[in-house]
Amino acid sequence: TIKIDNVSLKEITQGSDFEFTRDTFGTRINEDGYIEDVPYNLLQQSEDATITWTKTRSIITANSTIAPNNSLTGNKFIGATAAGDKKLNQSIIVTSGAQYTITIFAKKGEFNGILIRHNTTRFPSGHVIFNLDTGVGVKTNTIDSFSSENVGNGWYRLSVTSTADSSGSNLVEFIIANNGSTAITGNDSDGIYIWGM
């Protein structure tokens, strides 16, 4: 006679391509059988730019539009009246020789562009200015690659990839642009919409 009062069931899958250990970043086994890190977000508060982001001559209004995931979490990135570039940035730690990709969802507001770059402290100079009417980007200097994807409702998912040439702290920067230029006049109300940095 056998009495069973506690049963657990665990599926064992051979060839699973994802493994994760608590308190570590995820790894996966890729199609070539090599273990690799799963990409993860180095930026903090990627959906709410009012918290850990530094605003220079700019204002962020949280929850001001419907984001690409259909939640009311889109930020309005506004140009302030002070003269100079209207910036939003955050510091990350980078490693020399490693590639870093900046992504953001952006949508036209009263202005129709955004400049995306790594600050040149750790990266060769270069940036991409995206037109938020068309999604077309124009790069300068040493950007490895960039892309734009129309995700609907006026939103574009924008990406810029560059390789660090030294290790240490570096700024990821977003700057409001209009008609291909960052020389805009802010008025504390006009801007663009951003989300998911």
Backbone as CSV, one residue per row, in Angstrom:
resi,resn,N_x,N_y,N_z,CA_x,CA_y,CA_z,C_x,C_y,C_z
1,THR,0.848,-1.181,0.000,0.000,0.000,0.000,0.883,1.230,0.000
2,ILE,0.582,2.139,-0.894,1.356,3.387,-0.991,0.395,4.550,-0.900
3,LYS,0.770,5.540,-0.078,-0.006,6.778,0.017,0.870,7.926,-0.483
4,ILE,0.365,8.685,-1.460,1.092,9.841,-1.985,0.311,11.088,-1.613
5,ASP,0.979,12.022,-0.890,0.256,13.219,-0.460,0.882,14.526,-0.969
6,ASN,1.963,14.438,-1.718,2.587,15.649,-2.238,3.242,15.306,-3.577
7,VAL,2.780,15.932,-4.649,3.294,15.629,-5.979,3.736,16.934,-6.633
8,SER,4.882,16.920,-7.254,5.293,18.059,-8.071,5.672,17.529,-9.447
9,LEU,5.482,18.354,-10.434,5.744,17.964,-11.805,6.668,19.009,-12.419
10,LYS,7.753,18.573,-13.034,8.693,19.478,-13.665,9.006,18.961,-15.051
11,GLU,8.852,19.829,-16.043,9.172,19.453,-17.408,10.658,19.649,-17.649
12,ILE,11.323,18.658,-18.163,12.740,18.746,-18.512,12.793,18.857,-20.029
13,THR,13.339,19.962,-20.505,13.408,20.142,-21.953,14.859,20.094,-22.373
14,GLN,15.150,19.280,-23.325,16.494,19.210,-23.875,16.617,20.300,-24.946
15,GLY,17.751,20.971,-24.965,17.981,21.973,-26.010,17.274,23.283,-25.771
16,SER,16.809,23.546,-24.525,16.181,24.823,-24.238,17.169,25.948,-24.523
17,ASP,16.709,27.057,-25.092,17.645,28.125,-25.449,17.624,29.278,-24.461
18,PHE,17.084,29.065,-23.250,17.085,30.134,-22.260,17.310,29.550,-20.886
19,GLU,18.320,30.084,-20.181,18.586,29.691,-18.812,18.704,30.947,-17.989
20,PHE,18.217,30.916,-16.746,18.250,32.099,-15.902,18.484,31.688,-14.468
21,THR,19.387,32.377,-13.788,19.658,32.135,-12.381,19.302,33.397,-11.618
22,ARG,18.604,33.243,-10.492,18.199,34.392,-9.692,19.419,35.249,-9.342
23,ASP,19.234,36.574,-9.304,20.274,37.543,-8.978,21.361,37.661,-10.033
24,THR,21.107,37.175,-11.248,22.064,37.379,-12.333,21.292,37.841,-13.560
25,PHE,22.014,38.385,-14.520,21.394,38.693,-15.798,21.149,37.390,-16.535
26,GLY,20.217,37.386,-17.457,19.883,36.182,-18.193,20.960,35.803,-19.200
27,THR,21.076,34.507,-19.440,21.926,34.006,-20.518,21.076,33.086,-21.368
28,ARG,21.550,32.829,-22.558,20.858,31.894,-23.429,21.896,31.124,-24.213
29,ILE,21.491,29.977,-24.710,22.340,29.203,-25.601,21.869,29.510,-27.009
30,ASN,22.741,30.118,-27.810,22.325,30.550,-29.138,22.296,29.389,-30.126
31,GLU,21.954,29.687,-31.372,21.776,28.647,-32.388,23.077,27.915,-32.716
32,ASP,24.224,28.508,-32.344,25.513,27.849,-32.570,25.975,27.048,-31.355
33,GLY,25.156,26.999,-30.301,25.500,26.246,-29.104,26.361,27.005,-28.113
34,TYR,26.574,28.317,-28.340,27.384,29.127,-27.439,26.501,29.842,-26.421
35,ILE,27.004,29.974,-25.191,26.290,30.720,-24.166,26.558,32.201,-24.393
36,GLU,25.494,33.004,-24.387,25.647,34.438,-24.553,24.718,35.170,-23.600
37,ASP,25.081,36.408,-23.232,24.218,37.227,-22.392,23.003,37.673,-23.191
38,VAL,21.865,37.746,-22.524,20.663,38.288,-23.136,20.728,39.804,-22.968
39,PRO,20.495,40.577,-24.024,20.541,42.035,-23.881,19.588,42.514,-22.786
40,TYR,20.006,43.544,-22.064,19.179,44.095,-21.006,19.346,45.603,-21.006
41,ASN,18.431,46.282,-20.354,18.385,47.736,-20.380,19.336,48.325,-19.345
42,LEU,20.308,49.107,-19.776,21.225,49.792,-18.873,20.615,51.083,-18.331
43,LEU,19.591,51.598,-18.996,18.969,52.850,-18.582,17.895,52.588,-17.532
44,GLN,17.835,53.473,-16.549,16.841,53.363,-15.483,15.599,54.181,-15.841
45,GLN,14.451,53.746,-15.327,13.189,54.471,-15.525,12.944,54.746,-17.000
46,SER,12.969,53.691,-17.795,12.886,53.862,-19.246,11.505,54.291,-19.721
47,GLU,10.502,54.185,-18.889,9.170,54.622,-19.313,8.748,55.930,-18.656
48,ASP,9.505,56.399,-17.662,9.151,57.643,-16.983,10.387,58.518,-16.875
49,ALA,10.542,59.429,-17.788,11.732,60.280,-17.839,11.712,61.387,-16.792
50,THR,10.703,61.441,-15.923,10.672,62.468,-14.878,11.539,62.083,-13.689
51,ILE,12.003,60.818,-13.610,12.656,60.350,-12.390,14.171,60.465,-12.447
52,THR,14.878,59.530,-13.063,16.346,59.498,-12.984,17.037,60.141,-14.172
53,TRP,16.334,60.801,-15.017,16.906,61.429,-16.201,17.281,62.876,-15.904
54,THR,18.392,63.328,-16.490,18.804,64.728,-16.363,18.203,65.512,-17.520
55,LYS,17.523,66.591,-17.186,16.883,67.439,-18.177,17.675,68.751,-18.277
56,THR,18.152,69.074,-19.462,18.896,70.312,-19.687,18.105,71.160,-20.672
57,ARG,17.644,72.297,-20.210,16.811,73.185,-21.025,15.610,72.445,-21.610
58,SER,15.089,71.500,-20.829,13.920,70.724,-21.270,13.040,70.392,-20.081
59,ILE,11.831,70.027,-20.393,10.816,69.677,-19.392,10.202,68.356,-19.835
60,ILE,9.899,67.488,-18.882,9.211,66.234,-19.186,7.852,66.246,-18.503
61,THR,6.813,65.980,-19.271,5.478,65.799,-18.710,5.110,64.330,-18.893
62,ALA,5.022,63.613,-17.765,4.722,62.175,-17.808,3.248,61.941,-18.121
63,ASN,2.967,60.743,-18.632,1.589,60.287,-18.850,0.773,61.292,-19.664
64,SER,1.377,61.812,-20.729,0.700,62.844,-21.510,0.150,62.364,-22.846
65,THR,0.429,61.093,-23.196,-0.128,60.546,-24.436,-0.128,59.023,-24.361
66,ILE,-0.874,58.402,-25.248,-0.914,56.937,-25.308,0.390,56.418,-25.900
67,ALA,1.062,55.549,-25.157,2.343,54.967,-25.575,2.116,53.845,-26.590
68,PRO,3.189,53.344,-27.202,3.039,52.253,-28.170,2.414,50.974,-27.603
69,ASN,2.464,50.779,-26.276,1.844,49.586,-25.681,0.394,49.841,-25.264
70,ASN,-0.192,50.952,-25.736,-1.584,51.342,-25.477,-1.867,51.752,-24.042
71,SER,-0.826,52.094,-23.273,-1.029,52.618,-21.924,-0.819,54.133,-21.947
72,LEU,-1.391,54.826,-20.981,-1.228,56.277,-20.902,0.070,56.579,-20.160
73,THR,1.208,56.221,-20.782,2.516,56.401,-20.139,3.513,57.129,-21.034
74,GLY,3.074,57.642,-22.170,3.973,58.388,-23.042,4.347,59.727,-22.427
75,ASN,5.617,60.109,-22.542,6.120,61.373,-21.998,6.125,62.450,-23.079
76,LYS,5.838,63.678,-22.696,6.066,64.797,-23.607,7.421,65.403,-23.238
77,PHE,8.320,65.472,-24.205,9.671,66.006,-24.080,9.607,67.417,-24.653
78,ILE,9.657,68.416,-23.772,9.347,69.808,-24.113,10.618,70.650,-24.120
79,GLY,10.721,71.547,-25.084,11.823,72.500,-25.134,11.545,73.692,-24.239
80,ALA,12.448,73.951,-23.283,12.313,75.109,-22.397,12.756,76.378,-23.128
81,THR,12.451,77.533,-22.528,12.760,78.811,-23.181,14.247,79.147,-23.185
82,ALA,15.036,78.571,-22.282,16.471,78.874,-22.219,17.145,78.513,-23.546
83,ALA,18.127,79.324,-23.961,18.828,79.092,-25.226,19.742,77.875,-25.119
84,GLY,19.873,77.133,-26.222,20.733,75.952,-26.275,19.943,74.690,-26.552
85,ASP,20.678,73.592,-26.802,20.042,72.306,-27.087,19.116,71.879,-25.954
86,LYS,17.980,71.290,-26.324,16.983,70.795,-25.365,17.248,69.305,-25.163
87,LYS,17.948,68.943,-24.075,18.492,67.601,-23.894,17.802,66.822,-22.776
88,LEU,17.887,65.501,-22.946,17.504,64.541,-21.917,18.617,63.503,-21.917
89,ASN,19.241,63.246,-20.763,20.324,62.272,-20.756,20.381,61.476,-19.463
90,GLN,21.136,60.379,-19.544,21.367,59.514,-18.389,22.735,58.861,-18.560
91,SER,23.436,58.693,-17.457,24.777,58.121,-17.484,24.725,56.599,-17.371
92,ILE,25.565,55.921,-18.157,25.742,54.480,-18.056,27.243,54.189,-18.026
93,ILE,27.612,52.987,-17.609,29.002,52.553,-17.631,29.188,51.690,-18.877
94,VAL,30.236,52.011,-19.663,30.498,51.275,-20.897,31.896,50.665,-20.864
95,THR,32.102,49.655,-21.709,33.375,48.949,-21.811,33.973,49.186,-23.193
96,SER,35.249,49.505,-23.229,35.935,49.755,-24.494,35.797,48.567,-25.437
97,GLY,35.483,48.849,-26.691,35.355,47.819,-27.717,33.991,47.163,-27.795
98,ALA,33.109,47.437,-26.829,31.764,46.840,-26.838,30.800,47.734,-27.616
99,GLN,29.839,47.092,-28.283,28.801,47.831,-29.005,27.638,48.114,-28.070
100,TYR,27.070,49.303,-28.184,25.908,49.708,-27.389,24.847,50.253,-28.329
101,THR,23.619,49.823,-28.114,22.504,50.284,-28.933,21.555,51.101,-28.074
102,ILE,21.274,52.311,-28.526,20.279,53.174,-27.889,18.985,52.994,-28.666
103,THR,17.892,52.731,-27.956,16.591,52.679,-28.621,15.613,53.575,-27.870
104,ILE,14.675,54.094,-28.597,13.626,54.929,-28.024,12.431,54.890,-28.969
105,PHE,11.251,54.997,-28.419,10.054,55.221,-29.212,9.819,56.728,-29.214
106,ALA,9.604,57.306,-30.378,9.397,58.754,-30.478,8.271,59.051,-31.456
107,LYS,7.590,60.163,-31.185,6.447,60.577,-32.002,6.483,62.100,-32.150
108,LYS,6.131,62.561,-33.324,6.089,63.994,-33.606,5.107,64.700,-32.670
109,GLY,5.519,65.870,-32.237,4.626,66.792,-31.531,4.605,68.072,-32.336
110,GLU,4.845,69.195,-31.653,4.965,70.462,-32.370,6.288,70.513,-33.147
111,PHE,7.298,69.802,-32.648,8.567,69.637,-33.362,8.562,68.275,-34.042
112,ASN,9.415,68.085,-35.042,9.326,66.855,-35.837,10.637,66.057,-35.902
113,GLY,11.487,66.184,-34.873,12.726,65.426,-34.936,13.351,65.152,-33.591
114,ILE,14.302,64.215,-33.605,15.062,63.880,-32.403,16.470,63.459,-32.812
115,LEU,17.462,63.962,-32.068,18.847,63.565,-32.250,19.179,62.547,-31.164
116,ILE,19.831,61.453,-31.545,20.206,60.393,-30.610,21.709,60.193,-30.704
117,ARG,22.376,60.137,-29.529,23.818,59.907,-29.551,24.334,59.439,-28.194
118,HIS,25.514,58.829,-28.250,26.338,58.634,-27.072,27.204,59.877,-26.979
119,ASN,27.335,60.437,-25.778,28.237,61.555,-25.604,29.641,61.135,-26.016
120,THR,30.420,62.050,-26.571,31.718,61.694,-27.134,32.818,61.460,-26.097
121,THR,32.492,61.437,-24.810,33.496,61.131,-23.793,34.097,59.753,-24.023
122,ARG,33.282,58.763,-24.355,33.736,57.385,-24.518,33.525,56.839,-25.929
123,PHE,32.903,57.617,-26.788,32.580,57.171,-28.142,33.129,58.168,-29.148
124,PRO,33.473,57.715,-30.343,33.825,58.674,-31.394,32.621,59.585,-31.647
125,SER,32.877,60.789,-32.116,31.760,61.708,-32.342,30.840,61.158,-33.424
126,GLY,29.577,61.377,-33.256,28.589,60.933,-34.236,27.209,60.902,-33.621
127,HIS,26.216,61.093,-34.447,24.830,61.051,-33.993,23.927,60.764,-35.185
128,VAL,22.650,60.539,-34.876,21.636,60.395,-35.921,20.493,61.334,-35.580
129,ILE,20.058,62.119,-36.572,18.849,62.925,-36.418,17.749,62.233,-37.209
130,PHE,16.668,61.909,-36.516,15.518,61.243,-37.145,14.405,62.255,-37.395
131,ASN,13.793,62.172,-38.567,12.608,62.950,-38.911,11.399,62.148,-38.453
132,LEU,10.603,62.710,-37.552,9.458,61.984,-36.997,8.204,62.086,-37.866
133,ASP,8.289,62.784,-38.997,7.227,62.727,-40.002,7.371,61.466,-40.845
134,THR,8.627,61.088,-41.120,8.893,59.996,-42.061,9.642,58.805,-41.452
135,GLY,10.298,59.020,-40.302,11.133,57.977,-39.712,12.528,57.914,-40.299
136,VAL,12.824,58.740,-41.286,14.136,58.727,-41.941,15.177,59.345,-41.016
137,GLY,16.338,58.676,-40.922,17.437,59.176,-40.112,18.611,59.574,-40.967
138,VAL,19.356,60.572,-40.500,20.581,61.015,-41.163,21.687,60.957,-40.125
139,LYS,22.773,60.219,-40.448,23.854,60.042,-39.482,25.037,60.930,-39.823
140,THR,25.849,61.170,-38.792,27.131,61.833,-38.987,28.220,60.950,-38.382
141,ASN,29.362,60.965,-38.976,30.576,60.330,-38.464,30.425,58.853,-38.146
142,THR,30.894,58.423,-36.985,31.174,57.005,-36.730,30.046,56.253,-36.037
143,ILE,28.878,56.288,-36.570,27.772,55.464,-36.076,27.884,54.104,-36.771
144,ASP,27.846,53.005,-35.992,27.940,51.675,-36.603,26.719,51.383,-37.471
145,SER,25.532,51.641,-36.912,24.294,51.403,-37.661,23.152,52.142,-36.979
146,PHE,22.057,52.302,-37.713,20.850,52.886,-37.129,19.645,52.370,-37.892
147,SER,18.477,52.428,-37.229,17.262,51.951,-37.884,16.049,52.679,-37.339
148,SER,14.970,52.573,-38.099,13.694,53.171,-37.731,12.588,52.204,-38.125
149,GLU,11.664,51.985,-37.204,10.525,51.097,-37.483,9.229,51.819,-37.128
150,ASN,8.321,51.921,-38.085,7.018,52.520,-37.843,6.179,51.512,-37.066
151,VAL,5.796,51.860,-35.816,5.015,50.936,-34.989,3.557,51.373,-34.857
152,GLY,3.154,52.363,-35.633,1.758,52.771,-35.676,1.434,53.949,-34.783
153,ASN,0.319,54.586,-35.074,-0.203,55.725,-34.327,0.815,56.867,-34.246
154,GLY,1.656,57.014,-35.278,2.633,58.090,-35.317,3.949,57.788,-34.614
155,TRP,4.044,56.633,-33.957,5.250,56.271,-33.198,6.265,55.555,-34.089
156,TYR,7.549,55.852,-33.859,8.660,55.142,-34.481,9.548,54.567,-33.386
157,ARG,10.021,53.335,-33.603,11.046,52.764,-32.724,12.381,53.030,-33.406
158,LEU,13.207,53.859,-32.757,14.457,54.323,-33.331,15.633,53.672,-32.614
159,SER,16.653,53.267,-33.365,17.827,52.615,-32.786,19.100,53.201,-33.384
160,VAL,20.100,53.374,-32.527,21.417,53.849,-32.945,22.459,52.998,-32.228
161,THR,23.381,52.390,-32.987,24.416,51.518,-32.421,25.793,52.104,-32.683
162,SER,26.618,52.137,-31.630,27.985,52.637,-31.721,28.897,51.766,-30.865
163,THR,30.198,51.801,-31.147,31.194,51.042,-30.393,32.001,51.989,-29.512
164,ALA,32.092,51.659,-28.220,32.851,52.489,-27.282,34.340,52.379,-27.566
165,ASP,35.049,53.500,-27.491,36.499,53.447,-27.694,37.283,53.589,-26.394
166,SER,36.578,53.720,-25.263,37.217,53.674,-23.951,36.167,53.254,-22.921
167,SER,36.619,52.822,-21.758,35.718,52.340,-20.703,35.446,53.435,-19.680
168,GLY,34.267,53.380,-19.073,33.922,54.320,-18.011,32.516,54.842,-18.156
169,SER,32.236,55.923,-17.461,30.909,56.533,-17.458,30.693,57.333,-18.744
170,ASN,29.492,57.232,-19.293,29.170,57.936,-20.531,27.693,58.303,-20.542
171,LEU,27.356,59.387,-21.213,25.968,59.827,-21.300,25.292,59.324,-22.563
172,VAL,24.066,58.834,-22.401,23.161,58.582,-23.515,22.311,59.838,-23.619
173,GLU,22.250,60.435,-24.819,21.571,61.719,-24.972,20.503,61.694,-26.059
174,PHE,19.394,62.369,-25.734,18.321,62.636,-26.686,18.154,64.148,-26.743
175,ILE,18.059,64.708,-27.951,17.938,66.158,-28.124,16.798,66.432,-29.097
176,ILE,15.914,67.352,-28.734,14.808,67.720,-29.619,15.363,68.387,-30.875
177,ALA,14.808,68.023,-32.010,15.205,68.623,-33.291,13.943,69.023,-34.060
178,ASN,14.142,69.857,-35.041,13.046,70.246,-35.926,13.624,70.532,-37.298
179,ASN,13.039,69.907,-38.307,13.511,70.071,-39.684,15.018,69.829,-39.811
180,GLY,15.510,68.792,-39.114,16.903,68.391,-39.235,17.896,69.168,-38.404
181,SER,17.428,70.055,-37.540,18.329,70.892,-36.754,17.933,70.881,-35.269
182,THR,18.936,70.957,-34.398,18.658,71.065,-32.956,18.576,72.521,-32.514
183,ALA,18.762,73.467,-33.422,18.686,74.901,-33.100,17.224,75.325,-33.093
184,ILE,16.540,74.955,-32.036,15.113,75.279,-31.934,14.896,76.329,-30.851
185,THR,13.792,77.008,-30.924,13.399,77.965,-29.899,12.310,77.328,-29.048
186,GLY,12.617,77.101,-27.784,11.639,76.500,-26.879,10.714,77.535,-26.288
187,ASN,9.528,77.062,-25.866,8.555,77.982,-25.265,7.882,77.368,-24.034
188,ASP,8.483,76.333,-23.471,7.975,75.639,-22.276,6.686,74.857,-22.527
189,SER,6.282,74.686,-23.786,5.085,73.880,-24.051,5.214,72.994,-25.288
190,ASP,5.964,73.407,-26.298,6.101,72.624,-27.527,7.191,71.567,-27.371
191,GLY,6.966,70.406,-28.011,7.966,69.341,-27.912,7.637,68.174,-28.817
192,ILE,8.130,66.995,-28.402,7.863,65.723,-29.064,7.437,64.735,-27.991
193,TYR,7.045,63.533,-28.408,6.641,62.500,-27.453,7.658,61.360,-27.473
194,ILE,7.972,60.845,-26.283,8.957,59.759,-26.171,8.456,58.712,-25.190
195,TRP,9.031,57.508,-25.313,8.667,56.417,-24.397,9.659,55.275,-24.592
196,GLY,9.888,54.489,-23.556,10.640,53.240,-23.680,12.085,53.433,-24.081
197,MET,12.791,54.298,-23.374,14.192,54.554,-23.711,15.054,53.359,-23.321
